[in-house]
Amino acid sequence: MQSDARQDTRTNREQDTKTGKEIKDLVKGFIGRDVSVALRGKKSLKGRLESATQYELLLTISHEPVIIMKHAIDYIEIVK
């Protein structure tokens, strides 16, 4: 019975890892594009996404670089 619970936990972790990789690929696909980043404090920033690391995004806003920590982001969308 315990081995079933361990197997379920392992399966959930594998799914989470796959989802995390898909999100990383999606964000990397936004590099070089104009985006709007909604922050948890109900604020929004608009700029060009320059790069993305494991923990942060680099945006250029009004010709100034701005680093945004990923944990502070609600969502990102492409500005058209």
N, CA, C and O atoms as CSV, one atom per row, in Angstrom:
chain,resi,resn,atom,element,x,y,z
A,1,MET,N,N,0.814,-1.191,0.000
A,1,MET,CA,C,0.000,0.000,0.000
A,1,MET,C,C,0.862,1.262,0.000
A,1,MET,O,O,0.547,2.232,-0.689
A,2,GLN,N,N,1.954,1.249,0.775
A,2,GLN,CA,C,2.826,2.408,0.793
A,2,GLN,C,C,3.522,2.598,-0.550
A,2,GLN,O,O,3.751,3.733,-0.968
A,3,SER,N,N,3.857,1.519,-1.222
A,3,SER,CA,C,4.534,1.642,-2.510
A,3,SER,C,C,3.629,2.325,-3.530
A,3,SER,O,O,4.126,3.041,-4.399
A,4,ASP,N,N,2.317,2.124,-3.448
A,4,ASP,CA,C,1.386,2.811,-4.345
A,4,ASP,C,C,1.434,4.316,-4.118
A,4,ASP,O,O,1.437,5.089,-5.076
A,5,ALA,N,N,1.473,4.740,-2.850
A,5,ALA,CA,C,1.535,6.174,-2.525
A,5,ALA,C,C,2.842,6.773,-3.030
A,5,ALA,O,O,2.858,7.889,-3.550
A,6,ARG,N,N,3.936,6.032,-2.878
A,6,ARG,CA,C,5.226,6.520,-3.372
A,6,ARG,C,C,5.203,6.659,-4.884
A,6,ARG,O,O,5.732,7.627,-5.430
A,7,GLN,N,N,4.589,5.695,-5.564
A,7,GLN,CA,C,4.496,5.734,-7.023
A,7,GLN,C,C,3.671,6.946,-7.463
A,7,GLN,O,O,4.045,7.634,-8.413
A,8,ASP,N,N,2.546,7.214,-6.776
A,8,ASP,CA,C,1.707,8.368,-7.109
A,8,ASP,C,C,2.477,9.661,-6.928
A,8,ASP,O,O,2.383,10.557,-7.767
A,9,THR,N,N,3.247,9.775,-5.837
A,9,THR,CA,C,4.036,10.978,-5.577
A,9,THR,C,C,5.089,11.158,-6.660
A,9,THR,O,O,5.291,12.274,-7.141
A,10,ARG,N,N,5.760,10.085,-7.052
A,10,ARG,CA,C,6.773,10.155,-8.094
A,10,ARG,C,C,6.143,10.592,-9.420
A,10,ARG,O,O,6.714,11.414,-10.137
A,11,THR,N,N,4.984,10.053,-9.743
A,11,THR,CA,C,4.288,10.413,-10.979
A,11,THR,C,C,3.913,11.889,-10.965
A,11,THR,O,O,4.080,12.570,-11.976
A,12,ASN,N,N,3.410,12.397,-9.846
A,12,ASN,CA,C,3.050,13.813,-9.741
A,12,ASN,C,C,4.263,14.702,-9.930
A,12,ASN,O,O,4.168,15.729,-10.603
A,13,ARG,N,N,5.413,14.335,-9.349
A,13,ARG,CA,C,6.629,15.121,-9.506
A,13,ARG,C,C,7.077,15.150,-10.956
A,13,ARG,O,O,7.503,16.192,-11.454
A,14,GLU,N,N,6.986,14.021,-11.635
A,14,GLU,CA,C,7.374,13.956,-13.042
A,14,GLU,C,C,6.475,14.852,-13.888
A,14,GLU,O,O,6.956,15.507,-14.813
A,15,GLN,N,N,5.190,14.891,-13.590
A,15,GLN,CA,C,4.264,15.757,-14.322
A,15,GLN,C,C,4.575,17.214,-14.050
A,15,GLN,O,O,4.541,18.026,-14.975
A,16,ASP,N,N,4.881,17.575,-12.800
A,16,ASP,CA,C,5.224,18.950,-12.452
A,16,ASP,C,C,6.474,19.397,-13.188
A,16,ASP,O,O,6.540,20.526,-13.675
A,17,THR,N,N,7.470,18.516,-13.272
A,17,THR,CA,C,8.709,18.851,-13.964
A,17,THR,C,C,8.436,19.099,-15.438
A,17,THR,O,O,8.969,20.048,-16.013
A,18,LYS,N,N,7.633,18.279,-16.043
A,18,LYS,CA,C,7.307,18.459,-17.458
A,18,LYS,C,C,6.581,19.781,-17.657
A,18,LYS,O,O,6.884,20.510,-18.602
A,19,THR,N,N,5.637,20.103,-16.793
A,19,THR,CA,C,4.909,21.357,-16.892
A,19,THR,C,C,5.863,22.536,-16.731
A,19,THR,O,O,5.745,23.526,-17.453
A,20,GLY,N,N,6.808,22.444,-15.794
A,20,GLY,CA,C,7.785,23.506,-15.595
A,20,GLY,C,C,8.629,23.726,-16.838
A,20,GLY,O,O,8.925,24.869,-17.188
A,21,LYS,N,N,9.020,22.651,-17.510
A,21,LYS,CA,C,9.812,22.770,-18.735
A,21,LYS,C,C,8.990,23.426,-19.835
A,21,LYS,O,O,9.505,24.259,-20.580
A,22,GLU,N,N,7.733,23.063,-19.944
A,22,GLU,CA,C,6.864,23.666,-20.956
A,22,GLU,C,C,6.724,25.169,-20.717
A,22,GLU,O,O,6.713,25.951,-21.668
A,23,ILE,N,N,6.617,25.570,-19.459
A,23,ILE,CA,C,6.497,26.997,-19.129
A,23,ILE,C,C,7.789,27.717,-19.482
A,23,ILE,O,O,7.748,28.814,-20.039
A,24,LYS,N,N,8.943,27.119,-19.168
A,24,LYS,CA,C,10.230,27.729,-19.514
A,24,LYS,C,C,10.338,27.938,-21.016
A,24,LYS,O,O,10.772,28.995,-21.475
A,25,ASP,N,N,9.939,26.921,-21.782
A,25,ASP,CA,C,9.999,27.031,-23.240
A,25,ASP,C,C,9.075,28.135,-23.741
A,25,ASP,O,O,9.424,28.864,-24.669
A,26,LEU,N,N,7.913,28.259,-23.139
A,26,LEU,CA,C,6.965,29.290,-23.539
A,26,LEU,C,C,7.527,30.683,-23.273
A,26,LEU,O,O,7.456,31.557,-24.138
A,27,VAL,N,N,8.082,30.894,-22.084
A,27,VAL,CA,C,8.657,32.196,-21.743
A,27,VAL,C,C,9.836,32.509,-22.656
A,27,VAL,O,O,9.979,33.644,-23.109
A,28,LYS,N,N,10.670,31.534,-22.929
A,28,LYS,CA,C,11.808,31.769,-23.827
A,28,LYS,C,C,11.335,32.126,-25.228
A,28,LYS,O,O,12.053,32.809,-25.959
A,29,GLY,N,N,10.148,31.682,-25.618
A,29,GLY,CA,C,9.566,32.034,-26.905
A,29,GLY,C,C,9.128,33.488,-26.974
A,29,GLY,O,O,8.932,34.028,-28.063
A,30,PHE,N,N,8.972,34.128,-25.814
A,30,PHE,CA,C,8.575,35.536,-25.747
A,30,PHE,C,C,9.771,36.479,-25.851
A,30,PHE,O,O,9.574,37.684,-26.007
A,31,ILE,N,N,10.992,35.978,-25.770
A,31,ILE,CA,C,12.184,36.827,-25.791
A,31,ILE,C,C,12.247,37.612,-27.098
A,31,ILE,O,O,12.072,37.062,-28.185
A,32,GLY,N,N,12.504,38.919,-26.959
A,32,GLY,CA,C,12.583,39.807,-28.113
A,32,GLY,C,C,11.244,40.415,-28.497
A,32,GLY,O,O,11.164,41.193,-29.448
A,33,ARG,N,N,10.201,40.067,-27.770
A,33,ARG,CA,C,8.870,40.580,-28.077
A,33,ARG,C,C,8.411,41.549,-26.998
A,33,ARG,O,O,8.888,41.504,-25.865
A,34,ASP,N,N,7.478,42.428,-27.362
A,34,ASP,CA,C,6.885,43.336,-26.389
A,34,ASP,C,C,5.852,42.564,-25.580
A,34,ASP,O,O,4.980,41.897,-26.138
A,35,VAL,N,N,5.960,42.663,-24.251
A,35,VAL,CA,C,5.070,41.922,-23.357
A,35,VAL,C,C,4.501,42.842,-22.280
A,35,VAL,O,O,5.031,43.918,-22.003
A,36,SER,N,N,3.420,42.385,-21.694
A,36,SER,CA,C,2.851,43.024,-20.520
A,36,SER,C,C,2.955,42.004,-19.395
A,36,SER,O,O,2.506,40.867,-19.541
A,37,VAL,N,N,3.545,42.408,-18.273
A,37,VAL,CA,C,3.750,41.529,-17.137
A,37,VAL,C,C,2.861,42.009,-15.999
A,37,VAL,O,O,3.039,43.117,-15.494
A,38,ALA,N,N,1.909,41.183,-15.595
A,38,ALA,CA,C,1.023,41.522,-14.474
A,38,ALA,C,C,1.674,41.026,-13.191
A,38,ALA,O,O,1.967,39.839,-13.049
A,39,LEU,N,N,1.895,41.938,-12.268
A,39,LEU,CA,C,2.536,41.604,-11.001
A,39,LEU,C,C,1.493,41.299,-9.942
A,39,LEU,O,O,0.334,41.689,-10.079
A,40,ARG,N,N,1.893,40.612,-8.898
A,40,ARG,CA,C,0.969,40.218,-7.830
A,40,ARG,C,C,0.368,41.409,-7.106
A,40,ARG,O,O,-0.730,41.294,-6.560
A,41,GLY,N,N,1.036,42.532,-7.081
A,41,GLY,CA,C,0.517,43.711,-6.398
A,41,GLY,C,C,-0.458,44.500,-7.244
A,41,GLY,O,O,-0.668,45.686,-6.993
A,42,LYS,N,N,-1.059,43.870,-8.240
A,42,LYS,CA,C,-2.052,44.493,-9.133
A,42,LYS,C,C,-1.459,45.541,-10.056
A,42,LYS,O,O,-2.203,46.322,-10.649
A,43,LYS,N,N,-0.150,45.581,-10.194
A,43,LYS,CA,C,0.488,46.500,-11.135
A,43,LYS,C,C,0.853,45.741,-12.395
A,43,LYS,O,O,0.954,44.514,-12.388
A,44,SER,N,N,1.050,46.482,-13.477
A,44,SER,CA,C,1.416,45.887,-14.743
A,44,SER,C,C,2.576,46.669,-15.347
A,44,SER,O,O,2.602,47.898,-15.282
A,45,LEU,N,N,3.525,45.961,-15.930
A,45,LEU,CA,C,4.657,46.579,-16.603
A,45,LEU,C,C,4.639,46.166,-18.065
A,45,LEU,O,O,4.343,45.016,-18.392
A,46,LYS,N,N,4.958,47.112,-18.942
A,46,LYS,CA,C,5.039,46.807,-20.370
A,46,LYS,C,C,6.436,47.121,-20.856
A,46,LYS,O,O,6.992,48.173,-20.539
A,47,GLY,N,N,7.001,46.207,-21.627
A,47,GLY,CA,C,8.338,46.415,-22.162
A,47,GLY,C,C,8.737,45.253,-23.043
A,47,GLY,O,O,7.932,44.367,-23.331
A,48,ARG,N,N,9.990,45.266,-23.469
A,48,ARG,CA,C,10.511,44.195,-24.324
A,48,ARG,C,C,11.228,43.186,-23.437
A,48,ARG,O,O,12.094,43.551,-22.642
A,49,LEU,N,N,10.863,41.919,-23.577
A,49,LEU,CA,C,11.510,40.855,-22.818
A,49,LEU,C,C,12.860,40.555,-23.451
A,49,LEU,O,O,12.926,40.108,-24.596
A,50,GLU,N,N,13.931,40.797,-22.714
A,50,GLU,CA,C,15.291,40.611,-23.225
A,50,GLU,C,C,15.847,39.223,-22.916
A,50,GLU,O,O,16.500,38.616,-23.764
A,51,SER,N,N,15.590,38.715,-21.703
A,51,SER,CA,C,16.098,37.390,-21.342
A,51,SER,C,C,15.301,36.833,-20.175
A,51,SER,O,O,14.566,37.551,-19.497
A,52,ALA,N,N,15.467,35.527,-19.959
A,52,ALA,CA,C,14.792,34.851,-18.853
A,52,ALA,C,C,15.746,33.828,-18.257
A,52,ALA,O,O,16.360,33.044,-18.979
A,53,THR,N,N,15.863,33.841,-16.945
A,53,THR,CA,C,16.658,32.830,-16.244
A,53,THR,C,C,15.700,32.005,-15.398
A,53,THR,O,O,14.482,32.159,-15.493
A,54,GLN,N,N,16.247,31.144,-14.585
A,54,GLN,CA,C,15.416,30.285,-13.754
A,54,GLN,C,C,14.540,31.096,-12.795
A,54,GLN,O,O,13.406,30.703,-12.521
A,55,TYR,N,N,15.042,32.210,-12.289
A,55,TYR,CA,C,14.323,32.949,-11.256
A,55,TYR,C,C,13.880,34.350,-11.648
A,55,TYR,O,O,13.104,34.966,-10.917
A,56,GLU,N,N,14.343,34.870,-12.769
A,56,GLU,CA,C,14.037,36.264,-13.087
A,56,GLU,C,C,13.888,36.505,-14.579
A,56,GLU,O,O,14.343,35.718,-15.409
A,57,LEU,N,N,13.229,37.629,-14.895
A,57,LEU,CA,C,13.086,38.095,-16.267
A,57,LEU,C,C,13.768,39.447,-16.381
A,57,LEU,O,O,13.780,40.223,-15.425
A,58,LEU,N,N,14.332,39.731,-17.540
A,58,LEU,CA,C,14.920,41.034,-17.805
A,58,LEU,C,C,14.086,41.715,-18.881
A,58,LEU,O,O,14.003,41.236,-20.012
A,59,LEU,N,N,13.471,42.833,-18.521
A,59,LEU,CA,C,12.690,43.628,-19.458
A,59,LEU,C,C,13.403,44.937,-19.717
A,59,LEU,O,O,14.123,45.438,-18.853
A,60,THR,N,N,13.210,45.496,-20.901
A,60,THR,CA,C,13.663,46.846,-21.190
A,60,THR,C,C,12.410,47.711,-21.249
A,60,THR,O,O,11.527,47.505,-22.082
A,61,ILE,N,N,12.357,48.691,-20.335
A,61,ILE,CA,C,11.229,49.609,-20.258
A,61,ILE,C,C,11.774,51.017,-20.422
A,61,ILE,O,O,12.584,51.464,-19.610
A,62,SER,N,N,11.344,51.720,-21.457
A,62,SER,CA,C,11.828,53.082,-21.746
A,62,SER,C,C,13.362,53.133,-21.792
A,62,SER,O,O,13.975,54.023,-21.201
A,63,HIS,N,N,13.961,52.199,-22.480
A,63,HIS,CA,C,15.418,52.098,-22.676
A,63,HIS,C,C,16.181,51.830,-21.391
A,63,HIS,O,O,17.396,52.024,-21.352
A,64,GLU,N,N,15.500,51.387,-20.335
A,64,GLU,CA,C,16.147,51.060,-19.061
A,64,GLU,C,C,15.904,49.582,-18.739
A,64,GLU,O,O,14.775,49.110,-18.872
A,65,PRO,N,N,16.933,48.845,-18.320
A,65,PRO,CA,C,16.733,47.441,-17.949
A,65,PRO,C,C,16.042,47.321,-16.587
A,65,PRO,O,O,16.360,48.051,-15.648
A,66,VAL,N,N,15.101,46.397,-16.502
A,66,VAL,CA,C,14.376,46.140,-15.258
A,66,VAL,C,C,14.365,44.629,-15.032
A,66,VAL,O,O,13.987,43.863,-15.918
A,67,ILE,N,N,14.783,44.210,-13.837
A,67,ILE,CA,C,14.767,42.793,-13.486
A,67,ILE,C,C,13.514,42.526,-12.664
A,67,ILE,O,O,13.222,43.238,-11.703
A,68,ILE,N,N,12.775,41.486,-13.056
A,68,ILE,CA,C,11.555,41.104,-12.347
A,68,ILE,C,C,11.724,39.670,-11.861
A,68,ILE,O,O,12.031,38.771,-12.645
A,69,MET,N,N,11.522,39.466,-10.575
A,69,MET,CA,C,11.596,38.121,-10.018
A,69,MET,C,C,10.340,37.352,-10.423
A,69,MET,O,O,9.231,37.877,-10.323
A,70,LYS,N,N,10.506,36.124,-10.875
A,70,LYS,CA,C,9.376,35.341,-11.386
A,70,LYS,C,C,8.299,35.095,-10.333
A,70,LYS,O,O,7.118,35.022,-10.673
A,71,HIS,N,N,8.681,34.967,-9.067
A,71,HIS,CA,C,7.676,34.692,-8.040
A,71,HIS,C,C,6.717,35.868,-7.838
A,71,HIS,O,O,5.677,35.706,-7.200
A,72,ALA,N,N,7.046,37.036,-8.364
A,72,ALA,CA,C,6.196,38.222,-8.221
A,72,ALA,C,C,5.239,38.390,-9.400
A,72,ALA,O,O,4.506,39.377,-9.456
A,73,ILE,N,N,5.231,37.447,-10.340
A,73,ILE,CA,C,4.444,37.578,-11.563
A,73,ILE,C,C,3.178,36.730,-11.492
A,73,ILE,O,O,3.222,35.559,-11.114
A,74,ASP,N,N,2.039,37.344,-11.865
A,74,ASP,CA,C,0.788,36.596,-12.008
A,74,ASP,C,C,0.717,35.992,-13.400
A,74,ASP,O,O,0.470,34.795,-13.545
A,75,TYR,N,N,0.931,36.809,-14.425
A,75,TYR,CA,C,0.907,36.289,-15.793
A,75,TYR,C,C,1.653,37.232,-16.731
A,75,TYR,O,O,1.916,38.391,-16.409
A,76,ILE,N,N,1.984,36.689,-17.911
A,76,ILE,CA,C,2.672,37.465,-18.962
A,76,ILE,C,C,1.869,37.306,-20.241
A,76,ILE,O,O,1.418,36.209,-20.572
A,77,GLU,N,N,1.692,38.412,-20.958
A,77,GLU,CA,C,1.016,38.313,-22.245
A,77,GLU,C,C,1.758,39.165,-23.280
A,77,GLU,O,O,2.386,40.172,-22.953
A,78,ILE,N,N,1.663,38.728,-24.526
A,78,ILE,CA,C,2.302,39.451,-25.632
A,78,ILE,C,C,1.439,40.654,-25.984
A,78,ILE,O,O,0.218,40.545,-26.097
A,79,VAL,N,N,2.091,41.809,-26.155
A,79,VAL,CA,C,1.398,43.049,-26.543
A,79,VAL,C,C,1.455,43.149,-28.051
A,79,VAL,O,O,2.522,42.993,-28.645
A,80,LYS,N,N,0.327,43.404,-28.673
A,80,LYS,CA,C,0.284,43.495,-30.133
A,80,LYS,C,C,0.168,44.925,-30.587
A,80,LYS,O,O,0.118,45.189,-31.788
